Amino acid sequence: SIVLTIVPLVIVMNDMMDRLGTLIVIFVTAELQFVVQLYFFMHIRDGQGPRWNVMTLILGVTILLTVVGGSIWIMGNNTVAH
């Protein structure tokens, strides 16, 4: 988790890539860190226990994507700001 935080920081601070490459590295390391956090710290694993934690996670991700997607859509289509 620490390595997945330091890698994009070093790339951004030292200006090692162009803008697109930097964004790709940030998004890939963010997704990997999300998986690491779920697997090792939140214990989202295959098992015999109830699936409430997985269903709660799916609901949270759905709400997150709705809020972020809606915000991006509003910012992109805001005619007052132009």
Secondary structure, 3 states (H helix, E strand, C coil): CHHHHHHHHHHHHCCCCCHHHHHHHHHHHHHHHHHHHHHHHCCCCCCCCCCHHHHHHHHHHHHHHHHHHHHHHHHHCCCCCC
